[in-house]
Amino acid sequence: MWWELLWLGLALVLFVLLPFMVLYARRRWLHGLGGVFDCALQLGKDTGVGWSLGLARYRGDQLQWFRSFSLSLRPKFVFRRGRTHYVSRRAPRAIEAVSLYADSCIVLVSDAATGREYNLAMSNDSAVALMSWLESAPPGAYLPRGTESPS
């Protein structure tokens, strides 16, 4: 009888702790690949709401964005260097500062292919690194705004 209760207790503890252990292992795996920084993405269109905490990492000519609280090993969004453009940078509004990482700034980038704009919240150092990464595309890879890709 007590063995059954012990196994039931262990199973319950494992059931509760397993998702947290998997999230921790996933975060360690992403950090182990290098080029990773904390980055929140605004998923909603309304100002100040819809922020999702996450991680971003540089992989070749891509900036990959992963949700913090997801078990997926694939990025949720991918920003390609040749078609992603820096638009502006600003401080978070009071309502945004509550849900973002401490000392964040918000960088607005646009996708030249779709015309969609994205708000990314990150540290000032990460914002400078992002702007530098976007500007350092190899010769011929950068297309000015409004031009089409040669096909």
TIFI-938609 format. One record per residue (C-alpha): residue number from 1; residue in one letter; x, y, z. Coordinates in Angstrom, 3 decimals. Layout:
N
     n   res         xx         yy         zz
   NUM     A          X          Y          Z
...
END
This chain:
151
     n   res         xx         yy         zz
     1     M      0.000      0.000      0.000
     2     W      2.673      2.520      0.951
     3     W      4.675      1.595     -2.207
     4     E      1.702      2.561     -4.312
     5     L      1.433      5.904     -2.532
     6     L      5.177      6.462     -2.970
     7     W      4.975      5.744     -6.720
     8     L      1.906      7.942     -7.044
     9     G      3.716     10.779     -5.225
    10     L      6.813     10.409     -7.407
    11     A      4.702     10.348    -10.566
    12     L      2.865     13.475     -9.446
    13     V      6.120     15.312     -8.689
    14     L      7.586     14.238    -12.033
    15     F      4.398     15.291    -13.845
    16     V      4.576     18.753    -12.253
    17     L      8.347     19.259    -12.636
    18     L      8.865     17.763    -16.101
    19     P      7.645     20.800    -18.100
    20     F      9.935     23.096    -16.099
    21     M     12.890     20.773    -16.628
    22     V     12.198     20.662    -20.380
    23     L     11.931     24.485    -20.556
    24     Y     15.231     24.796    -18.694
    25     A     16.934     22.244    -20.977
    26     R     15.587     24.022    -24.080
    27     R     16.886     27.387    -22.870
    28     R     20.304     25.888    -22.087
    29     W     20.389     24.283    -25.546
    30     L     19.574     27.604    -27.245
    31     H     22.200     29.456    -25.204
    32     G     24.760     26.776    -25.997
    33     L     24.461     27.576    -29.703
    34     G     25.637     31.162    -29.092
    35     G     24.389     34.546    -30.294
    36     V     21.340     34.462    -27.983
    37     F     19.787     37.404    -26.137
    38     D     16.522     38.191    -24.338
    39     C     14.039     39.744    -26.731
    40     A     10.296     40.322    -26.364
    41     L      8.068     40.577    -29.438
    42     Q      4.782     42.441    -29.633
    43     L      2.244     40.052    -31.114
    44     G     -0.774     42.342    -30.729
    45     K     -1.405     45.415    -32.826
    46     D     -2.560     47.676    -29.980
    47     T      0.039     49.929    -28.421
    48     G      1.296     48.658    -25.091
    49     V     -0.312     45.202    -25.144
    50     G      0.379     41.814    -26.664
    51     W      4.006     41.412    -25.638
    52     S      5.460     37.910    -25.532
    53     L      8.762     37.244    -23.770
    54     G     11.305     35.324    -25.739
    55     L     14.835     34.728    -26.910
    56     A     16.414     35.747    -30.177
    57     R     19.509     34.288    -31.764
    58     Y     21.639     35.087    -34.773
    59     R     22.066     32.201    -37.237
    60     G     23.856     33.204    -40.429
    61     D     21.671     35.770    -42.187
    62     Q     18.701     35.162    -39.910
    63     L     17.521     36.477    -36.588
    64     Q     15.401     33.700    -35.097
    65     W     12.890     34.466    -32.353
    66     F     11.710     31.812    -29.870
    67     R      8.995     32.119    -27.231
    68     S     10.343     31.750    -23.699
    69     F      7.517     29.523    -22.517
    70     S      7.278     27.083    -25.406
    71     L      8.562     23.565    -25.862
    72     S      9.191     24.038    -29.591
    73     L     12.749     23.838    -30.874
    74     R     11.795     25.811    -33.983
    75     P     11.686     29.614    -34.053
    76     K      8.276     31.300    -34.043
    77     F      9.518     34.166    -36.245
    78     V     12.517     34.497    -38.560
    79     F     13.851     37.884    -39.644
    80     R     16.119     37.747    -42.699
    81     R     18.928     40.280    -42.773
    82     G     18.575     41.222    -46.450
    83     R     14.925     42.193    -46.156
    84     T     14.602     43.403    -42.546
    85     H     15.049     47.140    -42.050
    86     Y     15.547     49.219    -38.930
    87     V     12.814     51.871    -38.634
    88     S     13.102     53.467    -35.191
    89     R     13.948     53.030    -31.542
    90     R     12.061     54.274    -28.480
    91     A     11.684     53.841    -24.742
    92     P      8.798     51.655    -23.532
    93     R      5.642     53.375    -22.391
    94     A      4.609     52.973    -18.741
    95     I      2.115     50.216    -19.534
    96     E      4.735     48.343    -21.585
    97     A      7.528     48.612    -19.021
    98     V      5.566     46.413    -16.617
    99     S      5.535     43.411    -18.962
   100     L      9.008     43.761    -20.520
   101     Y     12.518     42.955    -19.386
   102     A     14.167     45.563    -17.153
   103     D     15.938     48.431    -18.960
   104     S     14.458     47.507    -22.335
   105     C     14.205     49.691    -25.386
   106     I     11.811     49.010    -28.235
   107     V     13.131     48.665    -31.769
   108     L     10.729     48.873    -34.691
   109     V     11.798     46.846    -37.729
   110     S      9.988     46.215    -40.986
   111     D      9.982     43.309    -43.409
   112     A     10.565     44.628    -46.935
   113     A      8.886     41.590    -48.518
   114     T      5.597     41.822    -46.605
   115     G      5.633     45.433    -45.430
   116     R      4.765     44.289    -41.902
   117     E      6.343     46.050    -38.944
   118     Y      7.472     44.351    -35.730
   119     N      8.221     45.798    -32.290
   120     L     11.119     44.065    -30.545
   121     A     12.024     44.874    -26.930
   122     M     15.598     44.242    -25.854
   123     S     18.459     45.751    -23.897
   124     N     20.229     48.810    -25.297
   125     D     23.352     46.751    -26.039
   126     S     21.294     44.177    -27.941
   127     A     19.579     46.966    -29.905
   128     V     22.930     48.384    -30.992
   129     A     24.088     44.877    -31.951
   130     L     20.895     44.331    -33.973
   131     M     21.329     47.609    -35.864
   132     S     24.954     46.736    -36.574
   133     W     23.988     43.236    -37.754
   134     L     21.299     44.632    -40.069
   135     E     23.727     47.133    -41.600
   136     S     26.532     44.616    -42.079
   137     A     24.912     42.581    -44.851
   138     P     27.337     41.433    -47.548
   139     P     27.627     43.629    -50.668
   140     G     24.679     43.200    -52.996
   141     A     22.511     41.539    -50.327
   142     Y     20.909     44.760    -49.107
   143     L     17.969     46.052    -51.088
   144     P     16.875     49.641    -50.477
   145     R     13.285     50.075    -49.353
   146     G     10.761     49.806    -52.134
   147     T     12.891     47.744    -54.510
   148     E     12.019     44.247    -55.526
   149     S     14.282     41.249    -55.344
   150     P     15.635     40.174    -58.761
   151     S     14.082     36.871    -59.775
END
